[in-house]
Amino acid sequence: VQLVESGGGLVQPGGSLRLSCAASGNSFGRSGVAWYRQDPGKQREMVASISAGRTTHYIDSVKGRFTISRDNAKNMVYLQMNDLKPEDTAVYYCYIQDYLSLRSSWGQGTQVTVSS
Protein backbone atom coordinates (compact mmCIF):
# COMPACT_ATOMS: atom_id res chain seq x y z
CA VAL A 1 0.00 0.00 0.00
CA GLN A 2 1.28 3.44 -0.90
CA LEU A 3 0.17 6.51 1.03
CA VAL A 4 0.30 10.11 -0.15
CA GLU A 5 -0.41 12.94 2.27
CA SER A 6 -1.42 16.47 1.39
CA GLY A 7 -2.84 19.57 3.01
CA GLY A 8 -0.02 20.75 5.22
CA GLY A 9 1.18 24.32 5.34
CA LEU A 10 1.69 27.43 7.41
CA VAL A 11 -1.20 28.65 9.54
CA GLN A 12 -1.61 31.18 12.32
CA PRO A 13 -2.50 30.09 15.84
CA GLY A 14 -6.23 29.45 16.07
CA GLY A 15 -6.43 28.55 12.40
CA SER A 16 -7.46 25.30 10.72
CA LEU A 17 -6.01 22.81 8.28
CA ARG A 18 -7.33 19.63 6.77
CA LEU A 19 -4.83 16.87 6.01
CA SER A 20 -5.66 14.19 3.46
CA CYS A 21 -4.11 10.78 2.91
CA ALA A 22 -4.74 8.78 -0.25
CA ALA A 23 -4.13 5.03 -0.13
CA SER A 24 -3.53 2.67 -3.01
CA GLY A 25 -4.63 -0.95 -3.23
CA ASN A 26 -7.79 -2.82 -2.32
CA SER A 27 -7.28 -3.50 1.38
CA PHE A 28 -8.21 -0.06 2.68
CA GLY A 29 -11.61 -1.09 3.99
CA ARG A 30 -10.13 -3.73 6.31
CA SER A 31 -7.28 -1.55 7.54
CA GLY A 32 -6.75 0.66 10.53
CA VAL A 33 -5.35 4.10 9.78
CA ALA A 34 -3.63 6.65 11.98
CA TRP A 35 -2.01 10.05 11.85
CA TYR A 36 1.34 10.47 13.59
CA ARG A 37 3.48 13.56 14.00
CA GLN A 38 7.12 14.19 14.68
CA ASP A 39 8.95 17.35 15.64
CA PRO A 40 12.75 17.43 15.17
CA GLY A 41 14.46 15.98 18.21
CA LYS A 42 11.30 14.33 19.48
CA GLN A 43 9.81 10.89 19.16
CA ARG A 44 7.07 10.25 16.65
CA GLU A 45 3.70 10.20 18.40
CA MET A 46 0.30 8.95 17.31
CA VAL A 47 -2.15 11.82 17.15
CA ALA A 48 -5.34 10.06 16.09
CA SER A 49 -6.46 6.70 14.78
CA ILE A 50 -9.54 5.20 13.18
CA SER A 51 -10.26 1.50 12.92
CA ALA A 52 -11.92 -0.35 10.08
CA GLY A 53 -15.07 -0.18 12.19
CA ARG A 54 -14.62 3.62 12.52
CA THR A 55 -13.68 3.60 16.20
CA THR A 56 -11.54 6.66 16.84
CA HIS A 57 -8.87 7.53 19.38
CA TYR A 58 -7.05 10.80 20.06
CA ILE A 59 -4.22 11.92 22.27
CA ASP A 60 -5.39 14.22 25.03
CA SER A 61 -3.72 17.32 23.63
CA VAL A 62 -5.84 17.29 20.45
CA LYS A 63 -9.19 16.08 21.80
CA GLY A 64 -11.95 18.50 20.87
CA ARG A 65 -9.75 20.16 18.22
CA PHE A 66 -8.85 17.40 15.75
CA THR A 67 -11.18 14.99 13.96
CA ILE A 68 -10.09 11.91 12.03
CA SER A 69 -12.39 10.44 9.40
CA ARG A 70 -12.27 8.02 6.49
CA ASP A 71 -13.97 7.51 3.16
CA ASN A 72 -13.66 3.87 2.18
CA ALA A 73 -15.18 4.45 -1.25
CA LYS A 74 -12.30 6.80 -2.09
CA ASN A 75 -9.52 5.11 -0.06
CA MET A 76 -9.04 8.37 1.81
CA VAL A 77 -8.43 9.35 5.41
CA TYR A 78 -8.60 12.90 6.70
CA LEU A 79 -7.47 14.86 9.73
CA GLN A 80 -9.41 18.05 10.35
CA MET A 81 -7.36 20.26 12.66
CA ASN A 82 -9.00 23.26 14.28
CA ASP A 83 -7.78 25.81 16.82
CA LEU A 84 -4.20 25.00 15.93
CA LYS A 85 -1.48 25.83 18.42
CA PRO A 86 2.27 26.37 17.94
CA GLU A 87 2.90 23.06 19.72
CA ASP A 88 1.04 21.29 16.89
CA THR A 89 3.92 22.19 14.57
CA ALA A 90 5.42 18.96 13.20
CA VAL A 91 5.66 16.72 10.19
CA TYR A 92 2.44 14.70 10.04
CA TYR A 93 2.53 11.13 8.73
CA CYS A 94 -0.23 8.82 7.63
CA TYR A 95 0.05 5.17 8.70
CA ILE A 96 -1.99 2.17 7.65
CA GLN A 97 -2.10 -1.45 8.79
CA ASP A 98 -3.99 -4.24 7.07
CA TYR A 99 -5.71 -6.28 9.78
CA LEU A 100 -5.60 -9.43 7.63
CA SER A 101 -1.98 -9.48 6.44
CA LEU A 102 -0.62 -7.19 9.21
CA ARG A 103 1.35 -5.33 6.55
CA SER A 104 1.81 -1.66 7.27
CA SER A 105 2.94 1.44 5.40
CA TRP A 106 3.92 5.03 6.06
CA GLY A 107 3.36 8.09 3.96
CA GLN A 108 6.14 10.55 3.17
CA GLY A 109 4.86 13.20 5.59
CA THR A 110 3.49 16.70 5.28
CA GLN A 111 4.75 19.71 7.21
CA VAL A 112 2.37 21.65 9.44
CA THR A 113 3.69 24.90 10.88
CA VAL A 114 1.64 26.98 13.31
CA SER A 115 3.15 30.40 13.75
CA SER A 116 2.21 34.05 13.78
C-alpha positions as CSV (number, residue, x, y, z in Angstrom):
1,V,0.0,0.0,0.0
2,Q,1.3,3.4,-0.9
3,L,0.2,6.5,1.0
4,V,0.3,10.1,-0.2
5,E,-0.4,12.9,2.3
6,S,-1.4,16.5,1.4
7,G,-2.8,19.6,3.0
8,G,0.0,20.7,5.2
9,G,1.2,24.3,5.3
10,L,1.7,27.4,7.4
11,V,-1.2,28.6,9.5
12,Q,-1.6,31.2,12.3
13,P,-2.5,30.1,15.8
14,G,-6.2,29.5,16.1
15,G,-6.4,28.5,12.4
16,S,-7.5,25.3,10.7
17,L,-6.0,22.8,8.3
18,R,-7.3,19.6,6.8
19,L,-4.8,16.9,6.0
20,S,-5.7,14.2,3.5
21,C,-4.1,10.8,2.9
22,A,-4.7,8.8,-0.3
23,A,-4.1,5.0,-0.1
24,S,-3.5,2.7,-3.0
25,G,-4.6,-0.9,-3.2
26,N,-7.8,-2.8,-2.3
27,S,-7.3,-3.5,1.4
28,F,-8.2,-0.1,2.7
29,G,-11.6,-1.1,4.0
30,R,-10.1,-3.7,6.3
31,S,-7.3,-1.5,7.5
32,G,-6.7,0.7,10.5
33,V,-5.4,4.1,9.8
34,A,-3.6,6.6,12.0
35,W,-2.0,10.1,11.9
36,Y,1.3,10.5,13.6
37,R,3.5,13.6,14.0
38,Q,7.1,14.2,14.7
39,D,9.0,17.3,15.6
40,P,12.7,17.4,15.2
41,G,14.5,16.0,18.2
42,K,11.3,14.3,19.5
43,Q,9.8,10.9,19.2
44,R,7.1,10.3,16.6
45,E,3.7,10.2,18.4
46,M,0.3,8.9,17.3
47,V,-2.2,11.8,17.2
48,A,-5.3,10.1,16.1
49,S,-6.5,6.7,14.8
50,I,-9.5,5.2,13.2
51,S,-10.3,1.5,12.9
52,A,-11.9,-0.4,10.1
53,G,-15.1,-0.2,12.2
54,R,-14.6,3.6,12.5
55,T,-13.7,3.6,16.2
56,T,-11.5,6.7,16.8
57,H,-8.9,7.5,19.4
58,Y,-7.0,10.8,20.1
59,I,-4.2,11.9,22.3
60,D,-5.4,14.2,25.0
61,S,-3.7,17.3,23.6
62,V,-5.8,17.3,20.5
63,K,-9.2,16.1,21.8
64,G,-11.9,18.5,20.9
65,R,-9.7,20.2,18.2
66,F,-8.9,17.4,15.8
67,T,-11.2,15.0,14.0
68,I,-10.1,11.9,12.0
69,S,-12.4,10.4,9.4
70,R,-12.3,8.0,6.5
71,D,-14.0,7.5,3.2
72,N,-13.7,3.9,2.2
73,A,-15.2,4.4,-1.3
74,K,-12.3,6.8,-2.1
75,N,-9.5,5.1,-0.1
76,M,-9.0,8.4,1.8
77,V,-8.4,9.4,5.4
78,Y,-8.6,12.9,6.7
79,L,-7.5,14.9,9.7
80,Q,-9.4,18.1,10.3
81,M,-7.4,20.3,12.7
82,N,-9.0,23.3,14.3
83,D,-7.8,25.8,16.8
84,L,-4.2,25.0,15.9
85,K,-1.5,25.8,18.4
86,P,2.3,26.4,17.9
87,E,2.9,23.1,19.7
88,D,1.0,21.3,16.9
89,T,3.9,22.2,14.6
90,A,5.4,19.0,13.2
91,V,5.7,16.7,10.2
92,Y,2.4,14.7,10.0
93,Y,2.5,11.1,8.7
94,C,-0.2,8.8,7.6
95,Y,0.1,5.2,8.7
96,I,-2.0,2.2,7.6
97,Q,-2.1,-1.5,8.8
98,D,-4.0,-4.2,7.1
99,Y,-5.7,-6.3,9.8
100,L,-5.6,-9.4,7.6
101,S,-2.0,-9.5,6.4
102,L,-0.6,-7.2,9.2
103,R,1.3,-5.3,6.6
104,S,1.8,-1.7,7.3
105,S,2.9,1.4,5.4
106,W,3.9,5.0,6.1
107,G,3.4,8.1,4.0
108,Q,6.1,10.6,3.2
109,G,4.9,13.2,5.6
110,T,3.5,16.7,5.3
111,Q,4.7,19.7,7.2
112,V,2.4,21.6,9.4
113,T,3.7,24.9,10.9
114,V,1.6,27.0,13.3
115,S,3.2,30.4,13.7
116,S,2.2,34.0,13.8
